Protein backbone atom coordinates (compact mmCIF):
# COMPACT_ATOMS: atom_id res chain seq x y z
CA UNK A 1 0.00 0.00 0.00
CA UNK A 2 2.82 2.41 0.80
CA UNK A 3 4.27 1.91 -2.68
CA UNK A 4 0.92 2.91 -4.18
CA UNK A 5 0.77 5.97 -1.93
CA UNK A 6 4.21 7.03 -3.19
CA UNK A 7 3.06 6.65 -6.82
CA UNK A 8 -0.10 8.67 -6.22
CA UNK A 9 1.85 11.47 -4.52
CA UNK A 10 4.21 11.64 -7.52
CA UNK A 11 1.25 11.70 -9.94
CA UNK A 12 -0.38 14.55 -8.06
CA UNK A 13 2.92 16.42 -7.86
CA UNK A 14 3.17 16.27 -11.63
CA UNK A 15 -0.30 17.84 -11.94
CA UNK A 16 0.45 20.77 -9.65
CA UNK A 17 -0.03 23.63 -9.20
CA UNK A 18 -3.80 23.47 -8.91
CA UNK A 19 -6.07 26.45 -9.50
CA UNK A 20 -6.94 28.23 -6.22
CA UNK A 21 -10.60 27.24 -6.42
CA UNK A 22 -9.69 23.58 -6.96
CA UNK A 23 -7.19 23.67 -4.09
CA UNK A 24 -9.89 25.10 -1.83
CA UNK A 25 -12.29 22.37 -2.92
CA UNK A 26 -9.73 19.68 -2.05
CA UNK A 27 -9.22 21.21 1.38
CA UNK A 28 -13.00 21.40 1.98
CA UNK A 29 -13.41 17.71 1.07
CA UNK A 30 -10.50 16.74 3.31
CA UNK A 31 -11.88 18.80 6.22
CA UNK A 32 -15.39 17.33 5.90
CA UNK A 33 -14.16 13.73 5.76
CA UNK A 34 -11.84 14.23 8.73
CA UNK A 35 -14.55 15.85 10.85
CA UNK A 36 -17.10 13.18 9.91
CA UNK A 37 -14.86 10.21 10.75
CA UNK A 38 -13.88 11.71 14.09
CA UNK A 39 -17.50 12.44 14.98
CA UNK A 40 -18.44 8.83 14.20
CA UNK A 41 -15.77 7.66 16.65
CA UNK A 42 -17.19 10.07 19.25
CA UNK A 43 -20.65 8.53 18.89
CA UNK A 44 -22.14 11.41 16.91
CA UNK A 45 -24.83 10.59 14.33
CA UNK A 46 -24.50 13.68 12.12
CA UNK A 47 -24.36 12.93 8.39
CA UNK A 48 -21.89 14.59 6.04
CA UNK A 49 -24.62 16.86 4.56
CA UNK A 50 -25.60 17.92 8.10
CA UNK A 51 -21.99 18.66 8.98
CA UNK A 52 -21.68 20.70 5.79
CA UNK A 53 -24.80 22.64 6.76
CA UNK A 54 -23.47 23.37 10.24
CA UNK A 55 -20.23 24.72 8.76
CA UNK A 56 -22.34 26.92 6.47
CA UNK A 57 -24.24 28.30 9.47
CA UNK A 58 -27.38 26.23 8.90
CA UNK A 59 -28.69 24.38 11.96
CA UNK A 60 -30.21 20.99 11.05
CA UNK A 61 -33.37 20.04 12.91
CA UNK A 62 -33.52 17.44 15.67
CA UNK A 63 -29.84 17.29 16.57
CA UNK A 64 -28.23 17.47 20.00
CA UNK A 65 -26.96 20.93 21.00
CA UNK A 66 -23.42 19.65 21.58
CA UNK A 67 -23.08 18.27 18.04
CA UNK A 68 -22.72 21.58 16.17
CA UNK A 69 -20.38 22.75 18.94
CA UNK A 70 -18.16 19.73 18.27
CA UNK A 71 -18.28 20.37 14.51
CA UNK A 72 -17.03 23.92 15.02
CA UNK A 73 -14.33 22.72 17.43
CA UNK A 74 -13.09 20.16 14.90
CA UNK A 75 -13.13 22.73 12.11
CA UNK A 76 -10.97 25.05 14.23
CA UNK A 77 -8.59 22.20 15.00
CA UNK A 78 -8.32 21.19 11.34
CA UNK A 79 -7.54 24.75 10.24
CA UNK A 80 -5.01 25.19 13.04
CA UNK A 81 -3.28 21.92 12.15
CA UNK A 82 -2.98 23.03 8.54
CA UNK A 83 -1.47 26.34 9.59
CA UNK A 84 1.06 24.79 11.96
CA UNK A 85 2.01 21.98 9.57
CA UNK A 86 2.65 24.45 6.75
CA UNK A 87 4.96 26.33 9.13
CA UNK A 88 6.86 23.09 9.78
CA UNK A 89 6.09 23.08 13.51
CA UNK A 90 7.00 19.67 14.92
CA UNK A 91 4.54 17.84 17.21
CA UNK A 92 5.28 18.34 20.90
CA UNK A 93 3.64 17.82 24.28
CA UNK A 94 2.72 21.52 24.51
CA UNK A 95 0.18 20.86 21.78
CA UNK A 96 -1.79 18.59 24.11
CA UNK A 97 -3.05 21.51 26.17
CA UNK A 98 -3.74 23.65 23.13
CA UNK A 99 -5.77 21.05 21.26
CA UNK A 100 -7.53 19.96 24.45
CA UNK A 101 -8.53 23.61 24.85
CA UNK A 102 -10.08 23.61 21.37
CA UNK A 103 -11.84 20.30 22.03
CA UNK A 104 -13.18 20.92 25.53
CA UNK A 105 -12.91 24.64 26.20
CA UNK A 106 -10.56 24.02 29.14
CA UNK A 107 -7.78 26.54 29.65
CA UNK A 108 -4.73 25.95 27.41
CA UNK A 109 -2.58 25.78 30.54
CA UNK A 110 -4.95 23.50 32.44
CA UNK A 111 -3.22 20.96 34.68
CA UNK A 112 -3.40 17.28 33.91
CA UNK A 113 -6.17 15.38 35.69
CA UNK A 114 -5.83 14.93 39.45
CA UNK A 115 -8.08 11.90 39.88
CA UNK A 116 -7.93 8.24 38.89
CA UNK A 117 -11.01 7.48 36.82
CA UNK A 118 -12.81 4.42 35.50
CA UNK A 119 -13.11 4.69 31.71
CA UNK A 120 -16.14 2.55 30.94
CA UNK A 121 -16.02 2.62 27.14
CA UNK A 122 -12.46 1.24 27.30
CA UNK A 123 -13.10 -1.02 30.31
CA UNK A 124 -10.07 0.27 32.18
CA UNK A 125 -8.91 2.46 35.03
CA UNK A 126 -6.79 5.43 33.97
CA UNK A 127 -3.22 5.50 35.27
CA UNK A 128 -2.67 7.23 38.59
CA UNK A 129 -2.14 11.01 38.23
CA UNK A 130 1.28 10.65 39.85
CA UNK A 131 2.37 8.56 36.85
CA UNK A 132 1.41 11.19 34.28
CA UNK A 133 4.63 13.28 34.34
CA UNK A 134 6.78 10.22 33.59
CA UNK A 135 4.45 9.15 30.79
CA UNK A 136 4.51 12.68 29.35
CA UNK A 137 8.31 12.43 29.22
CA UNK A 138 7.93 9.16 27.30
CA UNK A 139 5.58 10.89 24.86
CA UNK A 140 8.05 13.74 24.42
CA UNK A 141 10.74 11.17 23.66
CA UNK A 142 8.47 9.65 21.00
CA UNK A 143 8.00 13.08 19.41
CA UNK A 144 11.75 13.56 19.42
CA UNK A 145 12.28 10.19 17.76
CA UNK A 146 9.55 10.92 15.20
CA UNK A 147 11.46 13.91 13.78
CA UNK A 148 14.06 11.63 12.16
CA UNK A 149 11.59 9.17 10.62
CA UNK A 150 11.22 9.18 6.83
CA UNK A 151 7.60 9.82 5.84
CA UNK A 152 7.76 7.22 3.06
CA UNK A 153 8.46 4.27 5.34
CA UNK A 154 6.37 1.81 7.30
CA UNK A 155 8.08 3.17 10.42
CA UNK A 156 6.20 6.43 9.95
CA UNK A 157 2.82 4.75 10.33
CA UNK A 158 4.04 2.61 13.20
CA UNK A 159 5.15 5.81 14.94
CA UNK A 160 1.74 7.38 14.22
CA UNK A 161 0.05 4.51 16.05
CA UNK A 162 2.54 4.68 18.92
CA UNK A 163 1.76 8.38 19.40
CA UNK A 164 -1.96 7.65 19.40
CA UNK A 165 -1.58 4.82 21.90
CA UNK A 166 0.71 6.76 24.24
CA UNK A 167 -1.76 9.66 24.52
CA UNK A 168 -4.52 7.13 25.23
CA UNK A 169 -2.35 5.41 27.85
CA UNK A 170 -1.70 8.72 29.61
CA UNK A 171 -5.29 10.02 29.40
CA UNK A 172 -3.98 13.43 30.46
CA UNK A 173 -7.28 15.29 30.74
CA UNK A 174 -10.26 12.98 30.69
CA UNK A 175 -13.28 12.11 28.61
CA UNK A 176 -12.18 13.46 25.22
CA UNK A 177 -8.65 12.05 25.26
CA UNK A 178 -9.45 9.56 22.48
CA UNK A 179 -10.16 12.47 20.18
CA UNK A 180 -7.06 14.25 21.46
CA UNK A 181 -4.98 11.15 20.61
CA UNK A 182 -6.35 11.10 17.06
CA UNK A 183 -5.70 14.82 16.64
CA UNK A 184 -2.06 14.38 17.66
CA UNK A 185 -1.74 11.40 15.30
CA UNK A 186 -3.24 13.35 12.43
CA UNK A 187 -0.95 16.28 13.09
CA UNK A 188 2.14 14.06 13.13
CA UNK A 189 1.21 12.69 9.69
CA UNK A 190 0.27 16.14 8.33
CA UNK A 191 3.62 17.53 9.37
CA UNK A 192 5.16 14.64 7.42
CA UNK A 193 3.31 15.85 4.32
CA UNK A 194 0.24 13.62 4.32
CA UNK A 195 -3.42 14.73 4.13
CA UNK A 196 -5.50 14.85 7.30
CA UNK A 197 -7.32 11.56 7.86
CA UNK A 198 -8.95 9.74 10.76
CA UNK A 199 -9.68 6.01 11.06
CA UNK A 200 -12.72 5.02 8.99
CA UNK A 201 -14.30 2.57 11.41
CA UNK A 202 -17.26 2.11 13.72
CA UNK A 203 -17.17 3.60 17.21
CA UNK A 204 -17.42 0.18 18.87
CA UNK A 205 -14.62 -1.26 16.74
CA UNK A 206 -12.40 1.67 17.70
CA UNK A 207 -13.22 1.29 21.39
CA UNK A 208 -12.56 -2.46 21.19
CA UNK A 209 -9.15 -1.81 19.59
CA UNK A 210 -8.24 0.73 22.27
CA UNK A 211 -9.41 -1.62 25.03
CA UNK A 212 -7.27 -4.45 23.66
CA UNK A 213 -4.25 -2.14 23.27
CA UNK A 214 -4.56 -0.98 26.89
CA UNK A 215 -4.78 -4.58 28.14
CA UNK A 216 -1.98 -6.05 25.99
CA UNK A 217 0.25 -3.06 25.19
CA UNK A 218 0.30 -4.23 21.56
CA UNK A 219 -0.38 -2.18 18.43
CA UNK A 220 -3.82 -2.91 16.98
CA UNK A 221 -3.39 -1.87 13.35
CA UNK A 222 -4.59 1.76 13.50
CA UNK A 223 -1.52 2.74 11.49
CA UNK A 224 -2.84 0.64 8.62
CA UNK A 225 -6.21 2.42 8.82
CA UNK A 226 -4.48 5.79 8.61
CA UNK A 227 -2.59 4.49 5.58
CA UNK A 228 -5.84 3.35 3.93
CA UNK A 229 -7.42 6.74 4.61
CA UNK A 230 -4.50 8.57 3.04
CA UNK A 231 -4.57 6.35 -0.04
CA UNK A 232 -8.34 6.82 -0.42
CA UNK A 233 -7.93 10.60 -0.28
CA UNK A 234 -5.10 10.55 -2.82
CA UNK A 235 -7.15 8.33 -5.16
CA UNK A 236 -10.00 10.84 -4.96
CA UNK A 237 -7.65 13.70 -5.83
CA UNK A 238 -6.32 11.71 -8.78
CA UNK A 239 -9.88 11.30 -10.06
CA UNK A 240 -10.76 14.97 -9.55
CA UNK A 241 -7.64 16.17 -11.40
CA UNK A 242 -7.89 13.72 -14.30
CA UNK A 243 -9.07 16.44 -16.71
Secondary structure, DSSP 8 states (H G I E B T S, - for coil): -HHHHHHHHHHHHHH-S--HHHHHHHHHHHHHHHHHHHHHHTT----HHHHHHHHTT---SS--HHHHHHHHHHHHHHHHHHHHHHTT----THHHHHHHHHHH---TT-----S--EEGGGTEE---HHHHHHHHHHHHHHHHHHTTS-TTSHHHHHHHHHHHHHHHHH--SSTTHHHHHHHHHHHHHHHTT-------S-HHHHHHHHHHHHHH----SHHHHHHHHHHHHHHHHHHHT--
